[in-house]
């Protein structure tokens, strides 16, 4: 969380040398200080060569306390200026772009070993060559929000020379050995050496997002030989058709080296003078030669400090690459025009997060009639209703909550950590295939199943369910039960679509109780009311009329996991409690066709011939909780994984009720209305 200057001053460990906004509010300041100074020593902190950094350096020299200069890491974020920041670089003496001063990175490259705040040891799974190849193959950059990455087919450009612009007045220019006119000198050289090939100009993202100014003169920018590249293109896309890259001191030069380009420098960035670049700066550079792999390791793995965007814990570059690749995969799925049709006002607030993409557009309509004439790439409807016209089915998908959803009920407007977007059907409609059913029929890789085993362990250990509601402890008197088989019958909302489309024979809670009593006359039947009904979030009777004659005990409270621990079996129509019981290895009998039935894990009163495989529990969990849903961290607005959501749901960060005041008010009014209707 961002802190005010007064709050920052309260941290005796961190002495801020200047009232500088960027440092005082930086979300990673406390984390990096805690990581680098676990012994609690005071430190003078500043941002690069900005006033805060200059003041911090002077203060550190005066009193001998450690100096901590921070800058953006070389893989920073999705976008400039907003959203979570993935890391910072830390320096104990200067900053990497200061050609006249020292820095930990420059000293390390000259000495061959880590210096100052650099990481002395890499993580066990950090292989420099492997990570550099992953960086190249994935097209990751410092910023990672480029619509052009998702165009199909990719843009076809003639091979040429790439000239990289920077933002006028940037410290990397002022401190990077560049003189007035060097950018124009660079562009003129590109014209002289292009041999008729195009000369491309790459603008800095800040030109687009922060209205920063170019370093090139306006006259040269009008030259007919110059082609301005679209800001939609990522650096990696530019490198695919520009095998010579000319830079002042831009980090794109380092990225170009990683992509195998010839790099010409006109300033003195940290990677110049190492035997990897052609240097045309104003002063000769004499530096220790290094291999590209060693340069990458020092700069990206040791100089930069990364933090997991979900947990905030220190991590390696590999985890950051995993995170960015997940964002890109979801962006690819969401590209093009999407129409959401008939969503409630609450769902309309959520859908932009789950459909997020730099190459995507979202329009929200009230009916399928409005969508009939659209050429949209996809049309989303909520749940199983309404029916989708045949002409739209190939472009349509149905949306629902995932099975690891939130801390608190969805009907009470708690933001969902998972949604499913199903292009074949929807998981609770047993009459037709769904994406989940197709996944379960197809099977999974060993690595998929390893993830599922890890997730099952967390679900059991942390006692996680779909809604993760707080509840009072429960107990049963052994004398009353008297050694009978205990069967838990979870109540359902009888108007719910999962019963209408997933339980063709039994449609009510009372009918289910009577059927279970008929089949298990000697069992001790416990009926647990559905939490939506108990909370007044949905219409319907909390306990079915006639329940007293059909069961031994009816309850409205208690954690469902406590009841699962007390029972011997679960009998259900289609409730997800059956799925949660399977995860805890409690036998389940189904009377409808929920998504987890028909795979050999349950005793089923109905059959589904489409479900052709016998599954292990790991396979079922892998399909239902890992591969089928898409997960989102509401705090960051970025996509995440089932394993990370499981950890988030047990963290202190999700413990508080973070609903907006108006949602709490609407939830209370809804509960009052439901109570009056009953």
C-alpha positions in Angstrom: 0.0 0.0 0.0 1.2 3.5 -0.7 2.1 5.6 2.3 2.2 9.4 2.9 5.5 11.2 3.7 4.4 11.5 7.4 3.8 7.7 7.5 7.2 7.0 5.8 8.9 9.3 8.4 7.6 7.0 11.1 9.7 4.2 9.7 13.0 4.9 11.6 14.8 2.4 9.3 14.2 4.4 6.1 15.6 7.9 5.9 14.2 9.6 2.8 16.5 12.3 1.7 14.0 14.4 -0.2 10.2 14.8 -0.1 9.9 12.9 -3.4 6.6 11.6 -4.4 7.7 8.6 -6.4 9.8 7.1 -3.6 7.5 8.0 -0.7 4.6 6.1 -2.4 6.5 3.3 -4.0 4.8 0.0 -3.1 8.0 -2.0 -2.9 10.0 0.3 -0.7 9.3 -1.5 2.6 9.7 -4.9 1.0 13.1 -4.3 -0.5 14.4 -2.7 2.7 13.2 -5.7 4.7 14.8 -8.1 2.3 18.1 -6.3 2.1 18.3 -5.1 5.7 16.8 -7.9 7.9 18.8 -6.7 10.8 16.9 -3.5 11.0 19.7 -1.0 10.3 18.8 2.5 9.2 19.3 3.3 5.6 19.3 6.5 3.5 17.0 5.8 0.5 16.6 7.8 -2.7 15.4 7.3 -6.3 18.2 7.1 -8.8 19.8 10.4 -9.6 16.7 12.3 -8.8 16.8 14.9 -6.0 15.9 12.2 -3.5 18.9 10.1 -4.6 21.3 13.0 -4.6 20.2 14.0 -1.1 20.4 10.4 0.2 23.9 10.0 -1.2 25.1 13.2 0.6 23.5 12.1 3.8 25.0 8.7 3.7 28.4 10.1 3.0 28.0 12.4 6.0 26.9 9.9 8.7 28.2 6.6 7.3 24.8 4.9 7.1 24.1 2.6 4.1 22.9 4.2 0.9 20.0 2.5 -1.0 19.3 4.0 -4.4 16.3 2.5 -6.2 15.2 2.5 -9.8 12.7 0.5 -11.9 13.8 -3.1 -12.5 14.6 -4.1 -16.1 11.3 -6.0 -16.1 9.0 -3.6 -14.4 5.3 -4.1 -15.1 2.6 -4.5 -17.7 2.1 -0.7 -18.3 3.9 2.5 -17.5 2.6 4.4 -14.5 -0.2 2.2 -13.2 -0.8 -1.3 -12.0 1.5 -3.5 -9.9 5.2 -3.1 -10.1 7.2 -6.4 -10.3 10.5 -5.2 -9.0 13.2 -2.6 -8.4 16.9 -2.5 -8.8 19.0 -1.5 -5.7 22.4 0.1 -5.7 24.7 1.0 -2.8 26.8 3.6 -4.6 25.2 5.1 -7.7 23.0 4.0 -10.6 23.7 1.9 -13.7 23.0 4.8 -16.2 25.5 7.2 -14.6 28.5 7.2 -16.9 30.6 9.4 -14.6 29.8 7.7 -11.3 30.1 4.2 -9.9 27.3 1.7 -9.4 27.0 -1.8 -8.1 26.2 -3.2 -11.6 29.2 -1.6 -13.3 31.5 -2.7 -10.5 30.2 -6.2 -10.6 30.7 -6.4 -14.4 34.2 -5.2 -14.0 35.1 -7.5 -11.1 33.1 -10.6 -12.1 31.2 -10.9 -8.8 28.2 -9.4 -7.1 28.7 -6.0 -5.4 26.7 -4.0 -2.8 23.0 -4.8 -2.7 23.2 -7.3 -5.6 22.0 -10.8 -4.9 24.9 -13.0 -3.9 23.1 -16.3 -4.6 20.6 -17.2 -7.2 17.5 -19.3 -6.5 17.9 -23.1 -7.1 15.9 -23.0 -10.3 17.5 -19.9 -11.8 19.7 -20.9 -14.8 20.9 -17.7 -16.5 21.0 -19.2 -20.0 17.6 -20.8 -19.7 16.0 -17.6 -18.3 17.6 -15.5 -21.0 16.2 -17.8 -23.7 12.7 -17.7 -22.0 12.9 -13.9 -21.9 13.7 -13.9 -25.7 11.1 -16.5 -26.7 8.3 -14.9 -24.7 8.9 -11.4 -26.0 9.0 -9.9 -22.5 10.2 -6.3 -22.1 10.5 -3.7 -19.4 6.8 -2.8 -20.1 4.4 -5.4 -21.5 1.2 -3.8 -22.8 1.3 -3.9 -26.7 -1.8 -4.6 -28.8 0.3 -5.5 -31.7 1.5 -8.7 -30.0 -1.9 -10.2 -30.5 -2.5 -9.3 -34.2 -3.0 -12.3 -36.5 -1.1 -12.6 -38.7 1.8 -10.5 -37.2 2.8 -7.4 -39.1 5.1 -8.0 -42.1 7.7 -5.3 -42.4 10.8 -5.0 -44.6 14.1 -5.5 -42.8 15.7 -2.2 -41.8 17.5 -0.2 -39.1 15.8 0.6 -35.9 16.5 3.9 -34.2 15.3 4.1 -30.6 13.9 7.3 -29.1 14.0 8.2 -25.4 12.2 10.9 -23.4 13.7 14.3 -23.4 15.3 15.2 -20.1 15.4 11.6 -18.8 18.2 11.0 -16.3 19.5 8.1 -18.4 20.3 10.7 -21.1 21.7 13.4 -18.8 23.9 11.0 -17.0 24.4 8.6 -19.8 27.3 10.3 -21.7 25.1 11.8 -24.4 25.5 15.4 -25.7 23.1 17.7 -27.4 22.7 16.6 -31.0 23.7 12.9 -30.4 20.2 11.6 -31.2 20.2 13.6 -34.5 23.7 12.3 -35.2 22.5 8.8 -34.7 19.5 9.3 -37.0 21.7 10.8 -39.8 24.1 7.8 -39.5 21.1 5.5 -39.9 20.1 7.3 -43.1 23.7 7.1 -44.4 24.1 3.3 -43.6 20.6 2.0 -44.5 21.5 1.2 -48.2 18.0 1.8 -49.3 16.4 -0.2 -46.5 13.8 1.4 -44.2 14.9 3.4 -41.2 12.4 2.8 -38.4 11.9 5.0 -35.4 10.7 3.5 -32.1 9.1 5.9 -29.7 9.3 5.5 -26.0 6.0 4.3 -24.3 6.0 7.5 -22.2 5.4 9.5 -25.4 2.0 7.8 -25.7 1.0 7.4 -22.0 2.6 10.5 -20.4 2.9 13.0 -23.2 6.7 13.1 -23.0 8.7 14.7 -25.8 11.0 13.1 -28.4 14.8 13.6 -28.4 15.0 14.1 -32.1 14.6 17.4 -33.9 11.3 18.0 -35.6 13.0 18.5 -39.0 14.6 15.1 -39.0 11.4 13.5 -37.9 9.8 14.8 -41.1 12.4 13.1 -43.4 10.7 10.9 -45.9 13.2 8.1 -45.4 11.9 7.6 -41.8 9.1 5.3 -40.9 7.5 5.7 -37.5 6.6 2.4 -35.9 3.2 1.9 -34.3 3.4 2.1 -30.5 1.2 -1.1 -30.6 4.3 -3.1 -31.5 6.4 -4.7 -28.8 10.2 -4.3 -28.8 10.5 -8.0 -29.6 8.3 -7.5 -32.7 10.5 -4.7 -33.8 13.6 -6.8 -33.4 12.1 -9.5 -35.7 12.6 -7.2 -38.7 15.3 -4.8 -37.5 18.6 -6.6 -37.1 20.6 -3.4 -36.5 19.4 -1.3 -33.5 20.8 2.2 -32.8 20.4 3.6 -29.3 21.5 6.5 -27.1 21.4 4.8 -23.7 18.0 3.0 -23.9 17.5 -0.4 -22.2 16.1 -1.5 -25.6 19.8 -1.9 -26.6 20.2 -4.6 -24.0 17.0 -6.3 -25.1 18.2 -6.1 -28.7 21.4 -7.9 -27.7 19.3 -10.7 -26.1 17.4 -11.0 -29.4 20.6 -11.3 -31.4 20.6 -7.9 -33.0 23.6 -5.8 -33.9 23.6 -2.9 -31.4 25.2 0.5 -32.0 25.4 2.8 -28.9 25.9 6.6 -28.9 25.9 6.9 -25.1 27.5 4.8 -22.3 24.8 2.3 -21.0 26.0 -0.4 -18.7 26.2 -2.9 -21.6 28.4 -0.8 -23.8 32.1 -1.4 -24.1 31.8 -5.0 -23.1 32.7 -6.5 -26.5 29.0 -6.9 -27.4 28.2 -3.6 -29.0 29.5 -1.1 -31.6 30.2 2.0 -29.6 30.1 5.5 -31.1 29.9 7.6 -28.0 31.7 10.9 -27.4 34.3 9.2 -25.2 36.1 5.9 -25.6 34.9 3.2 -23.3 37.3 0.8 -21.7 35.5 -1.9 -19.8 36.0 -5.6 -19.0 34.5 -7.8 -21.7 31.8 -10.2 -20.7 29.6 -12.8 -22.3 26.0 -12.0 -23.0 24.8 -14.6 -20.5 27.0 -13.1 -17.8 25.7 -9.7 -18.6 22.1 -10.9 -18.4 22.8 -12.6 -15.1 24.4 -9.6 -13.5 21.8 -7.1 -14.7 18.5 -9.1 -14.6 19.0 -11.7 -11.9 21.4 -10.1 -9.4 21.0 -6.3 -9.7 17.2 -6.4 -9.8 15.0 -7.6 -6.9 11.6 -9.0 -7.9 8.5 -9.5 -5.8 5.5 -11.8 -6.5 2.7 -9.6 -7.7 0.1 -11.6 -5.7 1.8 -12.4 -2.4 4.4 -9.6 -2.3 7.1 -12.1 -1.4 10.6 -12.0 -2.9 10.9 -14.1 -6.0 13.1 -14.7 -9.0 12.8 -13.5 -12.6 11.4 -16.9 -13.6 8.2 -16.3 -11.5 7.8 -12.9 -13.1 8.1 -14.4 -16.5 5.5 -17.0 -15.6 3.2 -14.2 -14.5 3.6 -12.1 -17.6 3.2 -15.1 -19.9 -0.1 -15.8 -18.1 -1.2 -12.2 -18.7 -0.3 -12.6 -22.4 -2.2 -15.9 -22.7 -5.3 -14.3 -21.3 -4.9 -11.2 -23.4 -4.7 -13.5 -26.5 -8.0 -15.2 -25.5 -9.6 -11.8 -24.9 -8.5 -10.1 -28.1 -11.0 -8.6 -30.5 -14.5 -7.3 -29.8 -16.5 -9.0 -27.0 -20.2 -8.4 -26.3 -21.6 -9.2 -22.9 -25.3 -9.5 -23.0 -27.9 -9.2 -20.2 -25.4 -9.0 -17.4 -26.6 -7.5 -14.1 -25.2 -4.2 -12.9 -22.9 -6.0 -10.5 -21.6 -8.4 -13.2 -21.1 -5.4 -15.6 -18.6 -4.0 -13.1 -16.7 -7.3 -13.1 -16.6 -8.3 -16.7 -14.0 -5.6 -17.8 -11.5 -7.2 -15.5 -11.9 -10.7 -16.8 -12.0 -9.6 -20.5 -9.0 -7.3 -20.1 -6.6 -7.1 -23.1 -4.6 -4.4 -24.9 -6.0 -5.8 -28.1 -9.6 -6.2 -26.8 -12.7 -4.1 -26.8 -15.8 -4.8 -24.7 -19.4 -3.6 -25.3 -22.2 -4.4 -22.9 -25.7 -4.9 -24.4 -29.0 -5.7 -22.8 -30.3 -8.4 -25.2 -29.2 -10.9 -27.8 -31.4 -9.1 -30.3 -28.9 -6.2 -30.2 -26.1 -8.6 -30.8 -27.6 -10.4 -33.8 -26.2 -8.0 -36.4 -22.8 -7.5 -34.8 -19.5 -8.9 -36.2 -18.1 -9.3 -32.7 -15.5 -12.0 -32.1 -17.4 -13.4 -29.1 -20.7 -13.0 -27.3 -21.0 -13.7 -23.6 -24.1 -14.6 -21.7 -24.4 -15.4 -18.0 -25.3 -18.9 -17.0 -27.6 -21.2 -18.9 -30.3 -18.7 -19.8 -31.2 -17.2 -22.2 -31.2 -19.7 -25.2 -28.6 -18.6 -27.8 -29.9 -18.4 -31.4 -28.2 -21.0 -33.7 -26.7 -18.2 -35.8 -24.8 -16.9 -32.8 -23.7 -20.2 -31.2 -20.4 -20.5 -32.9 -19.3 -17.1 -31.4 -21.0 -17.4 -28.0 -19.8 -18.5 -24.6 -21.5 -18.8 -21.2 -20.0 -17.3 -18.0 -20.3 -18.5 -14.4 -18.5 -18.3 -11.1 -15.6 -20.7 -10.6 -15.4 -23.3 -7.8 -12.8 -21.4 -5.8 -14.6 -18.1 -5.8 -14.2 -15.7 -2.9 -14.3 -15.1 0.8 -18.0 -14.5 1.2 -21.1 -15.1 -0.9 -21.3 -14.1 -4.5 -24.9 -13.1 -3.9 -23.7 -10.6 -1.3 -21.5 -8.9 -3.9 -18.1 -10.2 -2.9 -15.8 -9.9 -5.9 -15.0 -13.2 -7.5 -11.5 -14.6 -7.7 -12.5 -16.9 -10.5 -14.9 -17.1 -13.5 -15.4 -19.7 -16.1 -16.0 -18.8 -19.8 -17.3 -21.9 -21.5 -17.6 -22.0 -25.3 -19.2 -25.4 -25.5 -21.9 -25.2 -22.9 -21.7 -24.8 -19.2 -20.6 -27.2 -16.5 -24.0 -27.7 -14.8 -26.0 -28.4 -18.0 -25.8 -32.2 -18.1 -27.8 -32.4 -21.4 -24.8 -31.0 -23.5 -21.0 -31.1 -23.5 -19.0 -28.3 -21.8 -15.4 -27.2 -22.0 -14.9 -28.8 -18.6 -16.3 -32.1 -19.7 -14.1 -32.0 -22.8 -11.0 -31.2 -20.7 -11.7 -34.1 -18.4 -12.2 -36.5 -21.3 -8.9 -35.4 -22.9 -6.6 -35.9 -19.9 -3.7 -34.0 -18.5 0.1 -33.8 -18.5 2.2 -35.0 -15.5 3.0 -31.3 -14.6 -0.7 -30.5 -14.6 -1.3 -33.3 -12.2 1.6 -32.2 -10.0 -0.1 -28.8 -9.7 -3.4 -30.5 -8.8 -1.8 -32.5 -6.1 -0.3 -29.3 -4.6 -3.6 -27.5 -4.8 -5.5 -30.4 -3.1 -2.9 -30.2 -0.3 -3.5 -26.5 0.2 -7.3 -26.9 0.0 -7.2 -29.5 2.7 -4.6 -27.8 4.9 -6.2 -24.3 4.7 -9.8 -25.6 4.8 -10.8 -23.8 1.6 -14.2 -24.1 -0.1 -16.0 -22.1 -2.8 -17.1 -19.2 -0.5 -15.0 -19.7 2.6 -17.6 -18.4 5.1 -16.9 -17.9 8.7 -19.1 -20.1 10.9 -19.4 -21.4 14.5 -18.0 -24.9 15.4 -20.4 -27.8 15.2 -20.7 -31.1 17.1 -23.0 -34.2 17.2 -24.0 -36.0 20.4 -22.8 -39.6 19.9 -25.7 -40.8 22.1 -28.2 -39.4 19.7 -26.5 -40.7 16.5 -26.1 -44.1 18.2 -23.5 -45.6 15.7 -25.8 -45.0 12.7 -24.3 -44.0 9.3 -24.3 -40.2 9.1 -25.3 -38.8 5.7 -25.0 -35.1 4.9 -27.6 -33.8 2.5 -26.6 -30.3 1.4 -29.5 -28.0 0.6 -29.7 -26.2 -2.8 -31.6 -23.2 -4.1 -34.4 -24.9 -5.8 -34.8 -22.2 -8.5 -31.1 -22.6 -9.4 -30.2 -23.4 -12.9 -28.0 -26.3 -11.8 -31.1 -28.2 -10.7 -33.1 -27.2 -13.7 -30.4 -28.4 -16.1 -28.4 -30.9 -14.1 -31.0 -32.9 -12.1 -33.6 -34.3 -14.5 -35.5 -36.4 -12.0 -35.3 -34.9 -8.5 -36.0 -31.2 -8.3 -36.5 -30.2 -4.7 -34.7 -30.6 -1.4 -37.6 -32.4 0.2 -37.8 -34.9 -2.7 -34.1 -35.6 -2.3 -34.4 -36.1 1.5 -37.3 -38.6 1.0 -35.4 -40.5 -1.7 -32.3 -40.7 0.5 -34.5 -41.9 3.4 -36.0 -44.5 1.2 -32.6 -45.9 0.2 -31.0 -45.4 3.6 -33.7 -46.1 6.1 -31.4 -46.6 9.1 -29.0 -43.7 8.4 -28.8 -40.5 10.4 -29.7 -37.7 7.9 -28.4 -34.2 8.3 -29.9 -31.5 6.1 -27.7 -28.4 5.8 -29.5 -25.3 4.4 -27.9 -23.5 1.5 -25.8 -20.5 2.7 -27.4 -18.1 0.2 -30.8 -18.8 1.7 -29.6 -18.6 5.3 -28.0 -15.2 4.5 -31.1 -13.8 2.8 -29.3 -13.4 -0.4 -31.6 -15.5 -2.5 -35.3 -16.1 -2.5 -36.6 -19.5 -1.3 -37.4 -21.4 2.0 -34.4 -21.9 4.2 -35.7 -25.3 5.3 -38.1 -27.2 3.1 -41.7 -27.7 4.3 -41.9 -31.2 5.8 -38.2 -31.5 6.5 -38.8 -32.7 10.1 -40.3 -35.9 8.9 -37.6 -36.5 6.2 -34.4 -36.0 8.2 -33.0 -36.4 11.7 -31.3 -33.0 11.9 -31.7 -29.8 10.0 -29.0 -27.1 10.4 -28.5 -23.6 9.1 -25.0 -22.8 10.6 -21.6 -24.3 10.8 -18.7 -24.6 8.3 -19.6 -27.2 5.7 -16.1 -28.7 6.2 -16.9 -29.5 9.9 -20.1 -31.3 8.7 -18.1 -33.2 6.2 -15.7 -34.4 8.9 -18.6 -35.7 10.9 -20.4 -37.5 8.2 -19.8 -40.8 6.4 -21.3 -39.9 3.1 -22.7 -37.0 1.1 -25.9 -37.4 -0.9 -26.8 -34.6 -3.3 -28.5 -33.6 -6.5 -25.8 -31.3 -8.0 -24.3 -29.3 -5.1 -20.7 -28.3 -5.2 -20.5 -29.6 -1.6 -20.2 -33.0 -3.3 -17.0 -31.8 -5.1 -15.7 -30.4 -1.8 -16.4 -33.8 -0.2 -14.5 -35.7 -2.9 -11.5 -33.4 -2.2 -11.6 -34.5 1.4 -12.1 -38.2 0.4 -15.7 -38.4 1.7 -17.9 -40.8 -0.4 -20.5 -39.1 -2.5 -23.8 -40.3 -4.0 -25.3 -38.2 -6.7 -29.0 -38.1 -7.8 -28.4 -35.6 -10.6 -25.5 -35.2 -13.0 -23.1 -32.6 -11.5 -19.8 -32.0 -13.3 -18.0 -34.4 -10.9 -20.3 -37.4 -11.5 -19.8 -40.1 -14.0 -16.0 -40.3 -13.8 -15.8 -43.2 -11.4 -15.3 -41.1 -8.3 -18.9 -41.1 -7.1 -21.8 -43.5 -6.8 -24.3 -42.2 -9.4 -28.1 -42.9 -9.7 -27.9 -41.5 -13.3 -25.5 -42.1 -16.1 -23.8 -39.8 -18.7 -22.5 -41.7 -21.7 -20.4 -38.7 -22.8 -18.1 -39.0 -19.8 -15.8 -41.8 -21.0 -12.9 -41.9 -18.6 -12.3 -43.1 -15.1 -10.6 -40.2 -13.4 -8.3 -39.8 -10.4 -9.1 -37.1 -7.9 -6.0 -35.2 -9.2 -7.4 -35.2 -12.7 -10.8 -34.0 -11.6 -9.3 -31.2 -9.6 -6.9 -30.3 -12.4 -9.8 -29.9 -14.8 -12.3 -28.2 -12.5 -9.9 -25.9 -10.5 -6.8 -25.4 -12.6 -7.6 -25.6 -16.4 -11.2 -24.7 -16.6 -11.5 -21.3 -14.7 -9.7 -18.1 -15.2 -8.4 -16.5 -12.0 -8.1 -12.8 -11.2 -6.5 -11.0 -8.2 -9.0 -8.2 -7.4 -6.3 -6.2 -5.6 -4.0 -6.0 -8.6 -6.5 -6.4 -11.5 -4.1 -9.0 -13.1 -4.7 -12.6 -13.9 -3.3 -15.3 -11.5 -3.5 -19.0 -10.8 -5.5 -21.4 -8.7 -2.6 -22.1 -6.4 -2.0 -18.4 -5.8 -5.7 -17.7 -5.2 -5.8 -20.5 -2.7 -3.0 -18.8 -0.8 -4.6 -15.4 -1.2 -7.9 -16.6 0.3 -6.0 -17.5 3.5 -4.0 -14.4 3.8 -4.6 -11.4 6.1 -5.1 -9.2 3.0 -8.4 -10.9 2.2 -9.7 -11.1 5.7 -11.4 -7.7 5.8 -14.7 -7.0 4.1 -13.6 -4.8 1.2 -16.9 -4.3 -0.4 -17.8 -0.7 -1.3 -20.3 0.9 1.0 -23.0 0.9 -1.6 -22.6 -2.8 -2.2 -23.0 -3.5 1.6 -26.1 -1.3 1.6 -27.6 -3.0 -1.4 -26.8 -6.4 0.2 -28.6 -5.4 3.4 -31.6 -4.1 1.5 -31.7 -7.3 -0.5 -31.7 -9.4 2.7 -34.5 -7.3 4.1 -36.6 -7.7 0.9 -36.0 -11.5 0.8 -37.1 -11.7 4.5 -40.3 -9.7 3.8 -41.0 -11.9 0.8 -40.8 -15.0 3.0 
